[in-house]
Amino acid sequence: MRWALAVPIGGLLLLLLIGTTVTAQAPTLTLDQASLRLWPEYDDPGLLVILSGAFTGTVAFPQPIAFPIPANARGIQATYIGEDGNLYNQPYQIVEGKLTYSLPRPQFQIEFYLDRPPAGNQRELSYTFEAPYAINELTVSFQQPARATGFSTLPTPEESFQGSDGFTYYAFVRRGLKAGDRLPLTMRYVKNDQGLSVAQAKLDAGSPAAAVPASNASAAGTLPGWLPYLLIGLGAATLVGAGSYWYLRLRPPTTLQPRPSLARSQTKSTPTSAPAGKAVFCTRCGRRFGPEDRFCAQCGAPRRE
């Protein structure tokens, strides 16, 4: 009888031991460096949220990862940062309020938009960040919209700087965050129009294309005889090029292609220089340099003072 009882009890203990061993072997993911960027009215009337970072090198990849995401998030992009420094899209799912996908390498970037509540010229946007994993160091930066005044944030920023794109940014750092920690963030400013920042940035970057003088338009009837043939040839070449482009774009990809908009967003929030005593950020990915760093620990870009 005692043997009959010992067999099932021994089996149960073995199962418990196996379960404990599997649990103990499950990798614990920790973010070494992370950057949270909030850009209101950038290329969308709402709020663009960009979270990027790198996991510590103690875990082998690929790994499944999950990030808490608001229920009203839209325009979601889930990417990883390749060895070439470019961003590559990954298929994702929303599971129980979390953005989940497989990460081939330790470096990632996700982005999404949140609608801005209706308001007049006095505007306020709020977003609560929830740490998906333990984070050794998180840099939070806010982009002041073009033509906005009276810009302020909560928490109060530790510093402000002008990025290489001409925008003003406000930033602070939080260290030692635990998984599940919540960080409420608020932006307030005055803006007298509904225009977007990138449209203004393009106008500031260079003068608009010159209009065709009226004299040139009236001379269209005296154009050289060979010009129509040249235009036809250029048009045909353009059609062939466009057809090739769409064919290559629409055919099933063998490798993921970098997403230009994300690559652009990586570089638009970083300063090219900082005053003495101020923090210096990577001009490629936005990571904050340490005092002795000569190269970015996240993307490998050289430090530029």
C-alpha positions as CSV (number, residue, x, y, z in Angstrom):
1,M,0.0,0.0,0.0
2,R,2.8,2.4,0.9
3,W,4.5,1.7,-2.5
4,A,1.2,2.4,-4.2
5,L,1.0,5.8,-2.5
6,A,4.7,6.6,-3.1
7,V,4.5,6.3,-6.9
8,P,1.9,9.0,-7.5
9,I,3.4,11.3,-4.8
10,G,6.8,10.8,-6.4
11,G,5.4,11.7,-9.8
12,L,3.8,14.8,-8.5
13,L,7.0,15.9,-6.9
14,L,8.9,15.3,-10.1
15,L,6.4,17.4,-12.1
16,L,6.8,20.2,-9.5
17,L,10.5,20.0,-9.8
18,I,10.4,20.2,-13.6
19,G,8.0,23.2,-13.5
20,T,10.3,25.0,-11.0
21,T,13.3,24.3,-13.2
22,V,11.6,25.6,-16.4
23,T,10.4,28.7,-14.5
24,A,13.9,29.3,-13.2
25,Q,15.4,29.1,-16.7
26,A,12.9,31.6,-18.2
27,P,14.9,34.7,-19.3
28,T,14.4,37.9,-17.3
29,L,14.5,40.8,-19.8
30,T,15.9,44.1,-18.7
31,L,16.2,47.3,-20.7
32,D,19.6,48.8,-20.3
33,Q,18.9,52.0,-22.2
34,A,15.5,53.3,-23.3
35,S,14.2,56.5,-24.9
36,L,10.6,57.7,-24.8
37,R,9.8,60.6,-27.2
38,L,6.5,62.5,-27.3
39,W,5.9,64.6,-30.4
40,P,2.5,66.4,-30.4
41,E,1.1,67.6,-33.7
42,Y,4.3,66.5,-35.6
43,D,3.1,64.8,-38.8
44,D,-0.4,64.0,-37.4
45,P,-3.0,66.1,-35.4
46,G,-2.5,63.8,-32.5
47,L,0.4,62.7,-30.3
48,L,3.3,60.6,-31.8
49,V,4.7,58.3,-29.1
50,I,8.1,56.6,-29.9
51,L,9.8,54.1,-27.6
52,S,13.2,52.7,-28.5
53,G,15.9,51.0,-26.5
54,A,18.2,48.0,-26.1
55,F,17.9,45.0,-23.9
56,T,20.9,43.9,-21.8
57,G,23.2,41.4,-23.4
58,T,22.6,38.6,-21.0
59,V,19.7,37.1,-23.0
60,A,19.9,35.3,-26.3
61,F,17.8,36.6,-29.2
62,P,15.3,36.2,-30.9
63,Q,12.9,36.8,-28.0
64,P,9.2,37.4,-27.8
65,I,8.5,40.9,-26.3
66,A,5.4,42.7,-25.1
67,F,4.8,46.4,-24.5
68,P,1.6,47.9,-22.8
69,I,-0.2,50.0,-25.3
70,P,-3.3,52.2,-25.0
71,A,-6.5,50.8,-26.3
72,N,-7.0,53.8,-28.7
73,A,-3.5,53.6,-30.2
74,R,-3.4,53.8,-34.0
75,G,-0.8,53.8,-36.7
76,I,1.2,51.2,-34.8
77,Q,4.7,50.2,-36.0
78,A,6.8,47.5,-34.4
79,T,10.4,47.3,-35.5
80,Y,13.9,46.1,-34.6
81,I,17.2,47.9,-35.3
82,G,19.4,45.9,-37.7
83,E,23.2,45.7,-37.6
84,D,23.2,48.4,-40.3
85,G,21.4,50.8,-38.0
86,N,18.2,50.8,-40.1
87,L,14.8,50.0,-38.7
88,Y,12.9,46.9,-40.0
89,N,9.2,46.2,-39.6
90,Q,8.0,43.1,-37.8
91,P,4.5,41.5,-37.7
92,Y,2.8,42.1,-34.4
93,Q,-0.4,41.3,-32.4
94,I,-2.3,43.0,-29.7
95,V,-2.8,40.5,-26.9
96,E,-4.5,41.6,-23.7
97,G,-3.6,45.2,-24.1
98,K,0.0,44.6,-25.1
99,L,1.9,45.0,-28.4
100,T,3.6,41.7,-28.9
101,Y,6.1,40.6,-31.5
102,S,9.3,38.6,-32.0
103,L,12.5,40.6,-31.6
104,P,15.5,39.2,-33.6
105,R,18.1,41.5,-31.9
106,P,18.3,43.4,-28.6
107,Q,17.5,46.8,-30.1
108,F,13.9,47.8,-30.8
109,Q,11.6,50.7,-31.6
110,I,7.9,51.0,-31.5
111,E,5.7,53.9,-32.3
112,F,2.0,54.8,-32.4
113,Y,-0.4,57.8,-32.4
114,L,-2.9,58.9,-29.8
115,D,-5.7,61.3,-30.7
116,R,-5.5,64.8,-29.3
117,P,-8.6,65.9,-27.3
118,P,-10.6,68.7,-28.9
119,A,-9.3,72.1,-27.7
120,G,-8.9,75.7,-28.7
121,N,-5.6,77.5,-28.6
122,Q,-4.8,76.4,-25.1
123,R,-3.9,72.8,-25.4
124,E,-3.1,70.0,-23.0
125,L,-2.1,66.4,-23.8
126,S,-1.5,63.6,-21.3
127,Y,0.0,60.1,-21.6
128,T,0.9,57.6,-18.9
129,F,3.9,55.5,-19.7
130,E,4.0,52.0,-18.2
131,A,7.4,50.3,-18.0
132,P,7.2,47.0,-19.9
133,Y,10.3,45.7,-18.2
134,A,12.8,46.8,-15.7
135,I,14.7,49.8,-17.2
136,N,18.1,50.9,-16.0
137,E,17.9,54.3,-17.6
138,L,15.0,56.0,-19.3
139,T,15.3,59.3,-21.2
140,V,12.0,61.1,-21.7
141,S,11.9,64.0,-24.2
142,F,9.1,66.3,-25.4
143,Q,9.1,68.0,-28.8
144,Q,7.7,71.5,-28.8
145,P,5.3,71.9,-31.8
146,A,6.1,74.4,-34.5
147,R,4.6,77.8,-33.7
148,A,3.7,76.8,-30.2
149,T,4.4,79.1,-27.2
150,G,4.3,78.7,-23.5
151,F,5.3,75.1,-23.7
152,S,5.6,73.3,-20.3
153,T,5.6,69.7,-19.1
154,L,5.0,67.6,-16.0
155,P,7.3,66.3,-14.7
156,T,9.4,69.4,-15.0
157,P,12.2,68.8,-17.5
158,E,15.8,68.8,-16.4
159,E,17.1,70.4,-19.5
160,S,16.1,71.8,-22.9
161,F,18.0,71.9,-26.2
162,Q,17.6,72.5,-29.9
163,G,17.8,69.5,-32.2
164,S,19.5,69.4,-35.5
165,D,16.0,69.6,-37.1
166,G,15.4,73.1,-35.5
167,F,12.8,71.9,-33.0
168,T,13.1,72.6,-29.3
169,Y,13.2,69.6,-26.9
170,Y,12.7,69.2,-23.2
171,A,14.1,66.1,-21.4
172,F,14.6,64.4,-18.1
173,V,16.0,61.0,-17.0
174,R,14.6,58.3,-14.8
175,R,16.7,55.4,-13.5
176,G,15.9,52.1,-11.9
177,L,12.4,51.7,-13.1
178,K,10.7,48.4,-12.4
179,A,8.4,46.5,-14.7
180,G,4.9,47.9,-14.3
181,D,6.0,51.3,-12.9
182,R,3.8,54.1,-14.3
183,L,4.9,57.6,-15.2
184,P,2.2,60.2,-15.9
185,L,3.3,62.8,-18.5
186,T,1.6,66.0,-19.4
187,M,2.2,68.8,-22.0
188,R,0.7,72.2,-22.1
189,Y,1.1,74.9,-24.7
190,V,-0.6,77.6,-26.8
191,K,-1.0,77.2,-30.5
192,N,-3.1,79.4,-32.7
193,D,-3.5,77.1,-35.7
194,Q,-4.2,73.5,-36.7
195,G,-1.1,73.1,-38.9
196,L,1.5,70.3,-38.3
197,S,5.1,70.7,-37.4
198,V,6.6,68.9,-40.4
199,A,4.9,71.2,-42.9
200,Q,6.4,74.2,-41.1
201,A,9.8,72.4,-40.9
202,K,9.8,71.9,-44.6
203,L,9.1,75.5,-45.3
204,D,11.8,76.6,-42.9
205,A,14.3,74.2,-44.4
206,G,14.3,75.8,-47.8
207,S,12.4,78.2,-50.0
208,P,9.4,76.8,-51.9
209,A,9.7,76.0,-55.5
210,A,9.6,79.2,-57.7
211,A,6.4,79.7,-59.7
212,V,6.7,79.6,-63.5
213,P,6.9,83.2,-64.8
214,A,3.9,84.3,-66.9
215,S,6.3,85.0,-69.8
216,N,7.4,81.4,-70.0
217,A,3.8,80.1,-69.9
218,S,2.8,82.4,-72.8
219,A,5.8,81.3,-74.8
220,A,4.7,77.6,-74.8
221,G,3.5,77.8,-78.4
222,T,7.0,78.7,-79.6
223,L,8.9,75.8,-78.0
224,P,11.6,74.0,-80.1
225,G,10.3,71.1,-82.2
226,W,12.5,68.6,-80.5
227,L,11.2,69.4,-77.0
228,P,8.0,67.3,-77.3
229,Y,10.0,64.2,-78.2
230,L,12.3,64.8,-75.2
231,L,9.4,65.1,-72.9
232,I,7.8,61.9,-74.3
233,G,11.1,60.0,-73.7
234,L,11.3,61.3,-70.2
235,G,7.7,60.4,-69.5
236,A,8.3,56.8,-70.8
237,A,11.3,56.4,-68.6
238,T,9.4,57.7,-65.6
239,L,6.6,55.2,-66.2
240,V,9.1,52.3,-66.6
241,G,10.8,53.4,-63.3
242,A,7.5,53.7,-61.5
243,G,6.4,50.3,-62.7
244,S,9.6,48.7,-61.6
245,Y,9.4,50.4,-58.2
246,W,5.8,49.2,-57.6
247,Y,6.7,45.7,-58.8
248,L,9.6,45.4,-56.3
249,R,7.5,47.0,-53.6
250,L,4.4,44.7,-54.0
251,R,6.1,41.4,-54.5
252,P,6.6,39.2,-51.5
253,P,9.6,40.5,-49.6
254,T,12.5,38.1,-48.9
255,T,13.9,40.5,-46.3
256,L,12.3,43.3,-44.3
257,Q,12.9,46.8,-45.6
258,P,13.7,49.8,-43.4
259,R,10.8,52.1,-42.8
260,P,11.8,55.7,-43.9
261,S,9.4,57.5,-41.5
262,L,10.8,55.7,-38.5
263,A,14.4,56.2,-39.7
264,R,13.5,59.9,-40.0
265,S,12.0,59.9,-36.5
266,Q,15.2,58.5,-35.1
267,T,17.2,61.4,-36.2
268,K,14.9,64.4,-35.6
269,S,14.9,64.4,-31.9
270,T,18.6,64.7,-31.3
271,P,20.9,67.7,-30.8
272,T,24.1,68.2,-32.7
273,S,25.8,69.9,-29.8
274,A,25.2,70.8,-26.2
275,P,26.6,73.5,-23.9
276,A,29.3,72.5,-21.4
277,G,27.8,70.6,-18.5
278,K,24.8,69.6,-20.5
279,A,23.9,66.1,-21.6
280,V,24.9,64.9,-25.1
281,F,22.6,62.7,-27.1
282,C,23.4,60.4,-30.1
283,T,22.6,62.1,-33.4
284,R,21.3,58.8,-34.9
285,C,19.2,57.1,-32.2
286,G,18.7,59.6,-29.4
287,R,20.5,57.7,-26.7
288,R,22.2,59.8,-24.0
289,F,26.0,59.6,-24.0
290,G,27.9,58.9,-20.8
291,P,30.7,61.3,-19.8
292,E,33.4,58.9,-21.2
293,D,31.4,57.5,-24.2
294,R,33.1,58.0,-27.6
295,F,30.6,55.9,-29.5
296,C,26.9,55.2,-28.9
297,A,26.4,52.0,-27.0
298,Q,23.0,51.5,-28.7
299,C,23.8,52.1,-32.4
300,G,27.6,52.6,-32.6
301,A,27.4,56.1,-34.0
302,P,30.4,58.3,-33.1
303,R,29.9,61.1,-30.5
304,R,29.7,64.5,-32.0
305,E,30.2,67.5,-29.7
